[in-house]
Amino acid sequence: MTSSSAGGPERSNVREVERDIVRDFSARMSYAEYLDLDTLLAAQHPVSRPEHHDELLFIVQHQTTELWFKLMLHELEAARRSFADDQIGHALKNVARVKNIQRVVTEQWSVLATLTPTEYAQFRGFLGNASGFQSFQYRAVEFVLGNKNAAMLEVFRSDPAAYDLLHELLVTPTLYDEFWRSLARHGYAVPASALERDVSAPYRFNPELVPLVKEIYEGAETHWRAYEACEELVDLEDNFQVWRFRHLRTVLRTIGTKRGTGGSSGTGFLQRALELTFFPELFAVRTEIGA
């Protein structure tokens, strides 16, 4: 063994391929086949002409976000079913995974924020009316969490699969609805107004729930599972609001106060979204505790 110039033994900068590593995939499923990478990596189709360098960033950012939304919706629906089956622990496991997904999609905004106003302006006009406003998966996530809006379905009238999904979620109890129904079956005095509400309507603050939430929080040791679930839902909403805020700030630094490509008012529309809440009683109770 020879010595390096630093005085230590000289080491090879090549890692040997271990003898048992599989090399022949002529009759075996490979990583690329399992993930269908041929389809996935061929799904980026810039529309700018001449093709602008930064459009690939814009496409990949939104496509990866949609993949995370797909998984988020998958987990939230599983959590909703678990609440309906009184499997609160299982539901919280799904919620915990969603919280980590939220952190990833929030951090992704920092990548898109590297797109300067000048760079985006060079291909924005080629997008036509395509806009993130039209993300049916994002709307589905909001519907599951309680921010339902029947008028939004018209945006997806030309996409039967998306329309049907959102219509089904519109008339299905939300994650929060199933949480209260599960607590009622566990003996909690959940008011009838919470159990019998019109689940197709946007969730509204219900003052009759606040005393129960206060009881759970002030007796956390006695009501630990319910208390834990409340705090997990608070985390879920906090994370969602941070995502909304990062979305707003990224749009503001990229296009200022221009109108959105889909016809929205742009940052004004996004600013108003910050006023929306999924689980209002879980935040209202903070004012009551210790007052």
C-alpha positions as CSV (number, residue, x, y, z in Angstrom):
1,M,0.0,0.0,0.0
2,T,1.4,3.4,-0.9
3,S,1.2,6.5,1.1
4,S,-0.9,9.6,0.0
5,S,0.5,13.1,-0.1
6,A,-1.3,13.7,3.2
7,G,0.8,11.0,4.9
8,G,-1.9,8.4,5.2
9,P,-2.5,5.2,3.2
10,E,-3.7,5.7,-0.3
11,R,-7.3,4.5,-0.9
12,S,-9.1,3.7,-4.1
13,N,-11.9,6.1,-5.0
14,V,-13.8,3.3,-6.7
15,R,-16.4,1.2,-4.9
16,E,-16.4,-2.4,-6.0
17,V,-19.7,-3.9,-7.2
18,E,-20.4,-6.7,-4.8
19,R,-20.4,-10.2,-6.3
20,D,-24.1,-11.0,-5.4
21,I,-25.6,-7.8,-6.8
22,V,-28.1,-8.8,-9.5
23,R,-27.0,-7.6,-13.0
24,D,-29.3,-9.5,-15.4
25,F,-32.8,-8.2,-15.7
26,S,-33.8,-9.9,-18.9
27,A,-36.2,-12.1,-16.9
28,R,-36.6,-10.1,-13.7
29,M,-38.5,-7.0,-12.7
30,S,-36.2,-4.0,-12.4
31,Y,-36.4,-0.8,-10.4
32,A,-37.3,1.2,-13.6
33,E,-40.0,-1.3,-14.5
34,Y,-41.5,-1.3,-11.0
35,L,-41.8,2.5,-10.9
36,D,-42.7,2.7,-14.6
37,L,-40.0,5.3,-15.1
38,D,-40.3,5.3,-18.9
39,T,-43.8,6.8,-18.4
40,L,-42.9,9.0,-15.5
41,L,-39.8,10.6,-17.0
42,A,-41.5,11.1,-20.3
43,A,-44.4,13.0,-18.8
44,Q,-42.7,16.4,-18.9
45,H,-43.8,18.3,-22.0
46,P,-42.7,21.9,-22.1
47,V,-45.1,24.1,-24.3
48,S,-42.9,27.2,-24.7
49,R,-41.5,27.8,-28.1
50,P,-38.6,28.1,-28.2
51,E,-38.5,25.8,-25.2
52,H,-37.4,27.8,-22.1
53,H,-34.9,26.3,-19.8
54,D,-36.8,27.0,-16.6
55,E,-40.1,25.5,-17.7
56,L,-38.9,22.0,-16.8
57,L,-38.5,23.2,-13.2
58,F,-42.1,24.5,-13.3
59,I,-43.5,21.2,-14.6
60,V,-41.6,19.0,-12.3
61,Q,-42.5,21.1,-9.2
62,H,-46.2,20.7,-10.0
63,Q,-46.1,17.1,-11.0
64,T,-44.3,16.0,-7.8
65,T,-46.7,18.1,-5.8
66,E,-49.6,16.2,-7.4
67,L,-47.9,12.9,-6.6
68,W,-47.7,14.0,-2.9
69,F,-51.3,15.1,-3.0
70,K,-52.2,11.6,-4.3
71,L,-50.5,10.0,-1.3
72,M,-51.9,12.7,1.1
73,L,-55.5,11.9,-0.1
74,H,-54.8,8.2,0.2
75,E,-53.8,8.6,3.8
76,L,-56.5,11.0,4.8
77,E,-59.2,8.7,3.3
78,A,-57.7,5.8,5.3
79,A,-57.7,8.0,8.5
80,R,-61.4,8.9,7.9
81,R,-62.3,5.2,7.5
82,S,-60.4,4.3,10.6
83,F,-62.3,6.9,12.6
84,A,-65.5,5.5,11.2
85,D,-64.3,2.0,12.4
86,D,-63.4,3.5,15.8
87,Q,-59.7,2.7,15.1
88,I,-58.4,6.0,16.5
89,G,-54.9,4.8,16.8
90,H,-54.8,3.7,13.2
91,A,-56.3,7.1,12.1
92,L,-53.6,9.0,14.0
93,K,-50.9,6.9,12.3
94,N,-52.2,8.0,8.9
95,V,-52.4,11.6,10.1
96,A,-48.8,11.5,11.3
97,R,-47.7,10.4,7.8
98,V,-49.7,13.2,6.2
99,K,-48.0,15.7,8.5
100,N,-44.6,14.6,7.1
101,I,-45.9,14.8,3.5
102,Q,-47.0,18.3,4.3
103,R,-43.5,19.3,5.4
104,V,-42.1,18.0,2.1
105,V,-44.6,19.8,-0.2
106,T,-44.1,23.0,1.8
107,E,-40.3,22.9,1.5
108,Q,-40.8,22.4,-2.3
109,W,-41.9,26.0,-2.6
110,S,-38.2,27.0,-1.9
111,V,-37.3,25.3,-5.2
112,L,-39.9,27.1,-7.2
113,A,-39.0,30.3,-5.6
114,T,-35.6,30.2,-7.4
115,L,-37.7,31.0,-10.6
116,T,-37.3,34.8,-11.0
117,P,-40.0,37.0,-12.4
118,T,-38.0,37.5,-15.6
119,E,-37.5,33.8,-16.2
120,Y,-41.2,33.0,-15.5
121,A,-42.4,35.8,-17.8
122,Q,-40.6,34.2,-20.7
123,F,-42.9,31.1,-20.7
124,R,-46.0,32.0,-18.6
125,G,-48.0,33.2,-21.6
126,F,-47.7,29.7,-23.1
127,L,-49.7,28.2,-20.1
128,G,-53.0,29.7,-21.4
129,N,-55.6,29.2,-18.6
130,A,-53.8,26.2,-17.0
131,S,-53.5,26.9,-13.3
132,G,-53.0,25.1,-10.0
133,F,-56.5,26.4,-9.1
134,Q,-57.6,23.5,-11.3
135,S,-55.9,20.8,-9.2
136,F,-58.7,18.3,-8.5
137,Q,-56.5,16.5,-6.0
138,Y,-55.9,19.6,-4.0
139,R,-59.7,20.2,-3.9
140,A,-60.2,16.6,-2.9
141,V,-57.9,17.1,0.1
142,E,-59.7,20.2,1.1
143,F,-63.1,18.5,0.8
144,V,-61.9,15.6,3.0
145,L,-60.8,18.1,5.6
146,G,-64.1,20.1,5.5
147,N,-63.5,23.0,3.2
148,K,-66.3,21.9,0.8
149,N,-67.6,24.1,-2.0
150,A,-70.2,22.7,-4.4
151,A,-69.6,25.5,-6.9
152,M,-66.0,24.2,-7.4
153,L,-67.4,21.1,-9.2
154,E,-68.2,23.2,-12.3
155,V,-64.5,23.8,-12.8
156,F,-64.2,20.0,-13.4
157,R,-67.3,19.4,-15.5
158,S,-65.1,18.6,-18.5
159,D,-63.2,15.9,-16.5
160,P,-65.7,13.2,-15.5
161,A,-63.4,11.3,-13.3
162,A,-62.4,14.4,-11.3
163,Y,-66.0,15.6,-11.1
164,D,-67.2,12.2,-9.9
165,L,-64.5,12.0,-7.2
166,L,-65.2,15.5,-5.9
167,H,-69.0,14.9,-6.0
168,E,-68.5,11.7,-3.9
169,L,-66.4,13.6,-1.4
170,L,-68.9,16.4,-1.3
171,V,-71.6,14.1,0.1
172,T,-69.3,12.0,2.3
173,P,-68.6,12.8,5.9
174,T,-65.3,14.6,6.4
175,L,-62.4,13.4,8.5
176,Y,-63.6,15.8,11.3
177,D,-67.1,14.5,11.1
178,E,-66.0,10.9,11.6
179,F,-63.8,12.0,14.5
180,W,-66.7,13.4,16.4
181,R,-68.9,10.4,15.5
182,S,-66.2,8.1,16.9
183,L,-66.0,10.1,20.1
184,A,-69.8,9.9,20.5
185,R,-69.6,6.1,20.1
186,H,-66.9,6.1,22.8
187,G,-69.3,7.8,25.3
188,Y,-68.5,11.4,24.8
189,A,-71.4,13.9,24.9
190,V,-71.0,15.1,21.4
191,P,-73.9,17.5,20.6
192,A,-76.5,16.4,18.0
193,S,-75.7,19.5,16.0
194,A,-72.3,18.0,15.2
195,L,-73.5,14.5,14.5
196,E,-76.4,15.5,12.3
197,R,-75.0,18.3,10.3
198,D,-75.3,18.5,6.5
199,V,-72.0,16.9,5.5
200,S,-72.2,18.4,2.0
201,A,-72.0,21.9,3.4
202,P,-68.7,23.6,4.3
203,Y,-67.8,23.0,7.9
204,R,-68.8,25.9,10.1
205,F,-67.8,26.7,13.7
206,N,-70.1,25.0,16.2
207,P,-70.0,26.7,19.6
208,E,-71.8,23.7,21.1
209,L,-68.6,21.6,20.7
210,V,-66.3,24.0,22.6
211,P,-67.3,22.8,26.1
212,L,-66.6,19.2,25.2
213,V,-63.2,20.2,23.6
214,K,-62.4,22.2,26.8
215,E,-63.3,19.2,28.9
216,I,-60.9,17.0,26.9
217,Y,-58.1,19.5,27.1
218,E,-58.5,20.2,30.8
219,G,-58.7,16.5,31.6
220,A,-56.0,15.3,29.2
221,E,-54.8,12.5,31.5
222,T,-58.3,11.1,31.6
223,H,-59.1,11.7,27.9
224,W,-55.6,11.1,26.5
225,R,-56.6,9.4,23.2
226,A,-59.1,12.1,22.4
227,Y,-56.7,14.8,23.5
228,E,-53.9,13.4,21.3
229,A,-56.3,13.2,18.3
230,C,-57.2,16.9,18.8
231,E,-53.6,17.9,18.9
232,E,-52.8,15.9,15.8
233,L,-55.6,17.6,13.9
234,V,-54.3,21.0,15.1
235,D,-50.9,20.0,13.7
236,L,-52.5,19.0,10.4
237,E,-54.2,22.4,10.1
238,D,-51.1,24.4,11.1
239,N,-49.1,22.6,8.4
240,F,-51.8,23.3,5.8
241,Q,-51.7,27.0,6.7
242,V,-47.9,27.1,6.4
243,W,-48.2,25.5,3.0
244,R,-50.8,28.1,1.9
245,F,-48.6,30.9,3.2
246,R,-45.5,29.6,1.3
247,H,-47.7,29.3,-1.8
248,L,-48.8,33.0,-1.4
249,R,-45.3,34.3,-0.8
250,T,-43.8,32.3,-3.8
251,V,-46.5,33.6,-6.1
252,L,-46.0,37.2,-4.8
253,R,-42.2,37.0,-5.4
254,T,-42.7,35.5,-8.9
255,I,-45.6,37.4,-10.4
256,G,-46.4,40.1,-7.9
257,T,-50.1,41.0,-7.8
258,K,-50.9,39.9,-11.4
259,R,-54.1,37.9,-12.0
260,G,-53.7,34.1,-12.0
261,T,-53.6,32.2,-15.4
262,G,-56.8,30.5,-14.3
263,G,-58.6,33.9,-13.9
264,S,-58.3,34.3,-10.1
265,S,-57.2,37.5,-8.5
266,G,-53.8,35.9,-7.8
267,T,-52.3,36.8,-4.4
268,G,-55.6,38.3,-3.2
269,F,-57.3,34.9,-3.7
270,L,-54.5,33.1,-1.9
271,Q,-54.5,35.6,0.9
272,R,-58.2,35.0,1.6
273,A,-57.5,31.2,1.8
274,L,-55.5,31.9,4.9
275,E,-58.7,32.9,6.7
276,L,-60.2,29.4,6.1
277,T,-60.1,26.8,8.9
278,F,-60.8,23.1,9.1
279,F,-61.1,22.5,12.8
280,P,-62.3,25.8,14.3
281,E,-63.3,24.5,17.8
282,L,-59.8,23.1,18.4
283,F,-58.5,26.6,18.1
284,A,-61.4,28.4,19.8
285,V,-60.8,26.4,22.9
286,R,-57.4,28.1,23.4
287,T,-59.3,31.3,24.3
288,E,-61.4,29.5,26.8
289,I,-58.7,27.5,28.7
290,G,-57.4,29.5,31.7
291,A,-59.7,32.5,30.9
